[in-house]
């Protein structure tokens, strides 16, 4: 997922995406703790995607505040 795709989404869609990413990160951390994690790089990717979503949400909120 890249930032360009995220900029096209609405804030509600971004929040839903963030919830899904956080759930996935939790499940991956749980798998890592129990030794069942098959792809350790996926954990890093999910965390970065969540950070991207948060960044775009904050940018959209700043734009909305500036427009008022």
Jmol script that loads the backbone (N, CA, C; Angstrom):
load data "model"
ATOM      1  N   UNK A   1       0.844  -1.167   0.000  1.00  0.00           N
ATOM      2  CA  UNK A   1       0.000   0.000   0.000  1.00  0.00           C
ATOM      3  C   UNK A   1       0.897   1.240   0.000  1.00  0.00           C
ATOM      4  N   UNK A   2       0.613   2.160  -0.904  1.00  0.00           N
ATOM      5  CA  UNK A   2       1.427   3.367  -0.927  1.00  0.00           C
ATOM      6  C   UNK A   2       0.578   4.568  -0.523  1.00  0.00           C
ATOM      7  N   UNK A   3       1.232   5.683  -0.295  1.00  0.00           N
ATOM      8  CA  UNK A   3       0.554   6.867   0.204  1.00  0.00           C
ATOM      9  C   UNK A   3      -0.438   7.418  -0.818  1.00  0.00           C
ATOM     10  N   UNK A   4      -0.141   7.245  -2.090  1.00  0.00           N
ATOM     11  CA  UNK A   4      -1.042   7.756  -3.127  1.00  0.00           C
ATOM     12  C   UNK A   4      -2.404   7.074  -3.037  1.00  0.00           C
ATOM     13  N   UNK A   5      -2.421   5.773  -2.809  1.00  0.00           N
ATOM     14  CA  UNK A   5      -3.676   5.049  -2.643  1.00  0.00           C
ATOM     15  C   UNK A   5      -4.430   5.548  -1.417  1.00  0.00           C
ATOM     16  N   UNK A   6      -3.695   5.862  -0.366  1.00  0.00           N
ATOM     17  CA  UNK A   6      -4.323   6.300   0.876  1.00  0.00           C
ATOM     18  C   UNK A   6      -4.937   7.690   0.739  1.00  0.00           C
ATOM     19  N   UNK A   7      -4.300   8.562  -0.035  1.00  0.00           N
ATOM     20  CA  UNK A   7      -4.820   9.915  -0.206  1.00  0.00           C
ATOM     21  C   UNK A   7      -6.168   9.906  -0.920  1.00  0.00           C
ATOM     22  N   UNK A   8      -6.444   8.871  -1.690  1.00  0.00           N
ATOM     23  CA  UNK A   8      -7.703   8.781  -2.424  1.00  0.00           C
ATOM     24  C   UNK A   8      -8.857   8.298  -1.558  1.00  0.00           C
ATOM     25  N   UNK A   9      -8.562   7.781  -0.374  1.00  0.00           N
ATOM     26  CA  UNK A   9      -9.597   7.238   0.494  1.00  0.00           C
ATOM     27  C   UNK A   9     -10.170   8.327   1.408  1.00  0.00           C
ATOM     28  N   UNK A  10     -11.388   8.073   1.877  1.00  0.00           N
ATOM     29  CA  UNK A  10     -12.018   9.001   2.816  1.00  0.00           C
ATOM     30  C   UNK A  10     -11.486   8.731   4.221  1.00  0.00           C
ATOM     31  N   UNK A  11     -11.641   9.687   5.134  1.00  0.00           N
ATOM     32  CA  UNK A  11     -11.176   9.455   6.509  1.00  0.00           C
ATOM     33  C   UNK A  11     -11.808   8.227   7.170  1.00  0.00           C
ATOM     34  N   UNK A  12     -13.079   7.967   6.867  1.00  0.00           N
ATOM     35  CA  UNK A  12     -13.718   6.776   7.444  1.00  0.00           C
ATOM     36  C   UNK A  12     -13.067   5.490   6.930  1.00  0.00           C
ATOM     37  N   UNK A  13     -12.760   5.461   5.648  1.00  0.00           N
ATOM     38  CA  UNK A  13     -12.092   4.294   5.074  1.00  0.00           C
ATOM     39  C   UNK A  13     -10.699   4.136   5.683  1.00  0.00           C
ATOM     40  N   UNK A  14     -10.030   5.247   5.916  1.00  0.00           N
ATOM     41  CA  UNK A  14      -8.693   5.190   6.514  1.00  0.00           C
ATOM     42  C   UNK A  14      -8.757   4.665   7.944  1.00  0.00           C
ATOM     43  N   UNK A  15      -9.764   5.095   8.681  1.00  0.00           N
ATOM     44  CA  UNK A  15      -9.904   4.597  10.058  1.00  0.00           C
ATOM     45  C   UNK A  15     -10.179   3.093  10.073  1.00  0.00           C
ATOM     46  N   UNK A  16     -11.016   2.639   9.151  1.00  0.00           N
ATOM     47  CA  UNK A  16     -11.280   1.194   9.049  1.00  0.00           C
ATOM     48  C   UNK A  16     -10.005   0.433   8.703  1.00  0.00           C
ATOM     49  N   UNK A  17      -9.234   0.991   7.773  1.00  0.00           N
ATOM     50  CA  UNK A  17      -7.961   0.366   7.379  1.00  0.00           C
ATOM     51  C   UNK A  17      -7.005   0.306   8.567  1.00  0.00           C
ATOM     52  N   UNK A  18      -6.984   1.374   9.365  1.00  0.00           N
ATOM     53  CA  UNK A  18      -6.103   1.412  10.538  1.00  0.00           C
ATOM     54  C   UNK A  18      -6.507   0.350  11.554  1.00  0.00           C
ATOM     55  N   UNK A  19      -7.794   0.187  11.760  1.00  0.00           N
ATOM     56  CA  UNK A  19      -8.277  -0.841  12.694  1.00  0.00           C
ATOM     57  C   UNK A  19      -7.852  -2.224  12.213  1.00  0.00           C
ATOM     58  N   UNK A  20      -8.012  -2.470  10.918  1.00  0.00           N
ATOM     59  CA  UNK A  20      -7.625  -3.769  10.370  1.00  0.00           C
ATOM     60  C   UNK A  20      -6.123  -4.012  10.511  1.00  0.00           C
ATOM     61  N   UNK A  21      -5.328  -2.982  10.255  1.00  0.00           N
ATOM     62  CA  UNK A  21      -3.878  -3.130  10.382  1.00  0.00           C
ATOM     63  C   UNK A  21      -3.466  -3.377  11.825  1.00  0.00           C
ATOM     64  N   UNK A  22      -4.122  -2.707  12.755  1.00  0.00           N
ATOM     65  CA  UNK A  22      -3.795  -2.916  14.169  1.00  0.00           C
ATOM     66  C   UNK A  22      -4.154  -4.327  14.616  1.00  0.00           C
ATOM     67  N   UNK A  23      -5.278  -4.840  14.124  1.00  0.00           N
ATOM     68  CA  UNK A  23      -5.657  -6.220  14.441  1.00  0.00           C
ATOM     69  C   UNK A  23      -4.635  -7.203  13.881  1.00  0.00           C
ATOM     70  N   UNK A  24      -4.216  -6.942  12.644  1.00  0.00           N
ATOM     71  CA  UNK A  24      -3.236  -7.825  12.020  1.00  0.00           C
ATOM     72  C   UNK A  24      -1.906  -7.770  12.769  1.00  0.00           C
ATOM     73  N   UNK A  25      -1.499  -6.571  13.181  1.00  0.00           N
ATOM     74  CA  UNK A  25      -0.249  -6.426  13.933  1.00  0.00           C
ATOM     75  C   UNK A  25      -0.334  -7.186  15.258  1.00  0.00           C
ATOM     76  N   UNK A  26      -1.481  -7.107  15.917  1.00  0.00           N
ATOM     77  CA  UNK A  26      -1.663  -7.840  17.165  1.00  0.00           C
ATOM     78  C   UNK A  26      -1.528  -9.334  16.940  1.00  0.00           C
ATOM     79  N   UNK A  27      -2.192  -9.828  15.897  1.00  0.00           N
ATOM     80  CA  UNK A  27      -2.122 -11.268  15.604  1.00  0.00           C
ATOM     81  C   UNK A  27      -0.700 -11.694  15.262  1.00  0.00           C
ATOM     82  N   UNK A  28       0.019 -10.854  14.518  1.00  0.00           N
ATOM     83  CA  UNK A  28       1.407 -11.187  14.178  1.00  0.00           C
ATOM     84  C   UNK A  28       2.300 -11.192  15.410  1.00  0.00           C
ATOM     85  N   UNK A  29       2.085 -10.227  16.309  1.00  0.00           N
ATOM     86  CA  UNK A  29       2.871 -10.213  17.552  1.00  0.00           C
ATOM     87  C   UNK A  29       2.586 -11.454  18.385  1.00  0.00           C
ATOM     88  N   UNK A  30       1.338 -11.859  18.402  1.00  0.00           N
ATOM     89  CA  UNK A  30       0.956 -13.060  19.145  1.00  0.00           C
ATOM     90  C   UNK A  30       1.631 -14.289  18.549  1.00  0.00           C
ATOM     91  N   UNK A  31       1.626 -14.372  17.215  1.00  0.00           N
ATOM     92  CA  UNK A  31       2.290 -15.494  16.549  1.00  0.00           C
ATOM     93  C   UNK A  31       3.787 -15.485  16.828  1.00  0.00           C
ATOM     94  N   UNK A  32       4.378 -14.300  16.856  1.00  0.00           N
ATOM     95  CA  UNK A  32       5.815 -14.192  17.121  1.00  0.00           C
ATOM     96  C   UNK A  32       6.134 -14.675  18.532  1.00  0.00           C
ATOM     97  N   UNK A  33       5.290 -14.313  19.482  1.00  0.00           N
ATOM     98  CA  UNK A  33       5.513 -14.708  20.871  1.00  0.00           C
ATOM     99  C   UNK A  33       5.396 -16.214  21.056  1.00  0.00           C
ATOM    100  N   UNK A  34       4.547 -16.846  20.273  1.00  0.00           N
ATOM    101  CA  UNK A  34       4.366 -18.289  20.410  1.00  0.00           C
ATOM    102  C   UNK A  34       5.256 -19.083  19.454  1.00  0.00           C
ATOM    103  N   UNK A  35       6.052 -18.373  18.668  1.00  0.00           N
ATOM    104  CA  UNK A  35       6.984 -19.046  17.770  1.00  0.00           C
ATOM    105  C   UNK A  35       6.352 -19.570  16.497  1.00  0.00           C
ATOM    106  N   UNK A  36       5.189 -19.055  16.124  1.00  0.00           N
ATOM    107  CA  UNK A  36       4.486 -19.549  14.942  1.00  0.00           C
ATOM    108  C   UNK A  36       4.561 -18.591  13.757  1.00  0.00           C
ATOM    109  N   UNK A  37       5.307 -17.513  13.902  1.00  0.00           N
ATOM    110  CA  UNK A  37       5.368 -16.500  12.847  1.00  0.00           C
ATOM    111  C   UNK A  37       6.214 -17.020  11.692  1.00  0.00           C
ATOM    112  N   UNK A  38       5.584 -17.109  10.506  1.00  0.00           N
ATOM    113  CA  UNK A  38       6.277 -17.645   9.339  1.00  0.00           C
ATOM    114  C   UNK A  38       7.034 -16.570   8.569  1.00  0.00           C
ATOM    115  N   UNK A  39       6.492 -15.353   8.532  1.00  0.00           N
ATOM    116  CA  UNK A  39       7.110 -14.284   7.762  1.00  0.00           C
ATOM    117  C   UNK A  39       7.360 -13.071   8.673  1.00  0.00           C
ATOM    118  N   UNK A  40       8.523 -12.981   9.291  1.00  0.00           N
ATOM    119  CA  UNK A  40       8.797 -11.886  10.221  1.00  0.00           C
ATOM    120  C   UNK A  40       8.784 -10.514   9.551  1.00  0.00           C
ATOM    121  N   UNK A  41       9.050 -10.450   8.257  1.00  0.00           N
ATOM    122  CA  UNK A  41       9.056  -9.167   7.559  1.00  0.00           C
ATOM    123  C   UNK A  41       7.642  -8.583   7.480  1.00  0.00           C
ATOM    124  N   UNK A  42       6.643  -9.413   7.550  1.00  0.00           N
ATOM    125  CA  UNK A  42       5.256  -8.930   7.467  1.00  0.00           C
ATOM    126  C   UNK A  42       4.927  -8.022   8.647  1.00  0.00           C
ATOM    127  N   UNK A  43       5.476  -8.305   9.818  1.00  0.00           N
ATOM    128  CA  UNK A  43       5.242  -7.486  10.996  1.00  0.00           C
ATOM    129  C   UNK A  43       5.729  -6.056  10.757  1.00  0.00           C
ATOM    130  N   UNK A  44       6.889  -5.928  10.195  1.00  0.00           N
ATOM    131  CA  UNK A  44       7.460  -4.621   9.896  1.00  0.00           C
ATOM    132  C   UNK A  44       6.617  -3.877   8.854  1.00  0.00           C
ATOM    133  N   UNK A  45       6.175  -4.596   7.836  1.00  0.00           N
ATOM    134  CA  UNK A  45       5.364  -4.000   6.782  1.00  0.00           C
ATOM    135  C   UNK A  45       4.038  -3.482   7.337  1.00  0.00           C
ATOM    136  N   UNK A  46       3.409  -4.262   8.192  1.00  0.00           N
ATOM    137  CA  UNK A  46       2.119  -3.868   8.763  1.00  0.00           C
ATOM    138  C   UNK A  46       2.284  -2.629   9.637  1.00  0.00           C
ATOM    139  N   UNK A  47       3.339  -2.587  10.424  1.00  0.00           N
ATOM    140  CA  UNK A  47       3.582  -1.427  11.277  1.00  0.00           C
ATOM    141  C   UNK A  47       3.812  -0.166  10.452  1.00  0.00           C
ATOM    142  N   UNK A  48       4.535  -0.302   9.364  1.00  0.00           N
ATOM    143  CA  UNK A  48       4.795   0.857   8.501  1.00  0.00           C
ATOM    144  C   UNK A  48       3.524   1.307   7.789  1.00  0.00           C
ATOM    145  N   UNK A  49       2.705   0.354   7.365  1.00  0.00           N
ATOM    146  CA  UNK A  49       1.443   0.707   6.721  1.00  0.00           C
ATOM    147  C   UNK A  49       0.534   1.457   7.699  1.00  0.00           C
ATOM    148  N   UNK A  50       0.506   1.003   8.938  1.00  0.00           N
ATOM    149  CA  UNK A  50      -0.307   1.686   9.953  1.00  0.00           C
ATOM    150  C   UNK A  50       0.201   3.114  10.154  1.00  0.00           C
ATOM    151  N   UNK A  51       1.504   3.287  10.169  1.00  0.00           N
ATOM    152  CA  UNK A  51       2.076   4.628  10.316  1.00  0.00           C
ATOM    153  C   UNK A  51       1.709   5.506   9.120  1.00  0.00           C
ATOM    154  N   UNK A  52       1.709   4.925   7.927  1.00  0.00           N
ATOM    155  CA  UNK A  52       1.317   5.683   6.732  1.00  0.00           C
ATOM    156  C   UNK A  52      -0.135   6.147   6.830  1.00  0.00           C
ATOM    157  N   UNK A  53      -1.002   5.249   7.285  1.00  0.00           N
ATOM    158  CA  UNK A  53      -2.420   5.587   7.416  1.00  0.00           C
ATOM    159  C   UNK A  53      -2.583   6.712   8.432  1.00  0.00           C
ATOM    160  N   UNK A  54      -1.886   6.630   9.556  1.00  0.00           N
ATOM    161  CA  UNK A  54      -1.976   7.676  10.569  1.00  0.00           C
ATOM    162  C   UNK A  54      -1.491   9.016  10.022  1.00  0.00           C
ATOM    163  N   UNK A  55      -0.421   8.979   9.258  1.00  0.00           N
ATOM    164  CA  UNK A  55       0.118  10.205   8.678  1.00  0.00           C
ATOM    165  C   UNK A  55      -0.884  10.853   7.738  1.00  0.00           C
ATOM    166  N   UNK A  56      -1.495  10.068   6.882  1.00  0.00           N
ATOM    167  CA  UNK A  56      -2.473  10.610   5.930  1.00  0.00           C
ATOM    168  C   UNK A  56      -3.694  11.136   6.674  1.00  0.00           C
ATOM    169  N   UNK A  57      -4.136  10.439   7.718  1.00  0.00           N
ATOM    170  CA  UNK A  57      -5.265  10.922   8.513  1.00  0.00           C
ATOM    171  C   UNK A  57      -4.946  12.277   9.137  1.00  0.00           C
ATOM    172  N   UNK A  58      -3.742  12.403   9.679  1.00  0.00           N
ATOM    173  CA  UNK A  58      -3.349  13.671  10.290  1.00  0.00           C
ATOM    174  C   UNK A  58      -3.245  14.776   9.252  1.00  0.00           C
ATOM    175  N   UNK A  59      -2.764  14.462   8.071  1.00  0.00           N
ATOM    176  CA  UNK A  59      -2.680  15.457   6.998  1.00  0.00           C
ATOM    177  C   UNK A  59      -4.065  15.920   6.591  1.00  0.00           C
ATOM    178  N   UNK A  60      -5.000  14.982   6.475  1.00  0.00           N
ATOM    179  CA  UNK A  60      -6.365  15.346   6.090  1.00  0.00           C
ATOM    180  C   UNK A  60      -7.009  16.181   7.182  1.00  0.00           C
ATOM    181  N   UNK A  61      -6.753  15.865   8.446  1.00  0.00           N
ATOM    182  CA  UNK A  61      -7.314  16.645   9.553  1.00  0.00           C
ATOM    183  C   UNK A  61      -6.742  18.060   9.557  1.00  0.00           C
ATOM    184  N   UNK A  62      -5.457  18.186   9.257  1.00  0.00           N
ATOM    185  CA  UNK A  62      -4.832  19.510   9.208  1.00  0.00           C
ATOM    186  C   UNK A  62      -5.390  20.332   8.051  1.00  0.00           C
ATOM    187  N   UNK A  63      -5.639  19.680   6.931  1.00  0.00           N
ATOM    188  CA  UNK A  63      -6.224  20.383   5.782  1.00  0.00           C
ATOM    189  C   UNK A  63      -7.644  20.856   6.100  1.00  0.00           C
ATOM    190  N   UNK A  64      -8.390  20.010   6.791  1.00  0.00           N
ATOM    191  CA  UNK A  64      -9.761  20.382   7.144  1.00  0.00           C
ATOM    192  C   UNK A  64      -9.763  21.549   8.128  1.00  0.00           C
ATOM    193  N   UNK A  65      -8.828  21.543   9.060  1.00  0.00           N
ATOM    194  CA  UNK A  65      -8.740  22.627  10.038  1.00  0.00           C
ATOM    195  C   UNK A  65      -8.304  23.927   9.381  1.00  0.00           C
ATOM    196  N   UNK A  66      -7.425  23.834   8.403  1.00  0.00           N
ATOM    197  CA  UNK A  66      -6.948  25.023   7.714  1.00  0.00           C
ATOM    198  C   UNK A  66      -8.026  25.609   6.805  1.00  0.00           C
ATOM    199  N   UNK A  67      -8.906  24.751   6.303  1.00  0.00           N
ATOM    200  CA  UNK A  67      -9.949  25.210   5.386  1.00  0.00           C
ATOM    201  C   UNK A  67     -11.061  25.962   6.138  1.00  0.00           C
ATOM    202  N   UNK A  68     -11.177  25.722   7.426  1.00  0.00           N
ATOM    203  CA  UNK A  68     -12.244  26.377   8.195  1.00  0.00           C
ATOM    204  C   UNK A  68     -11.892  27.771   8.601  1.00  0.00           C
TER     205      UNK A  68
END
end "model"
wireframe off; spacefill off
backbone 0.3
color backbone group
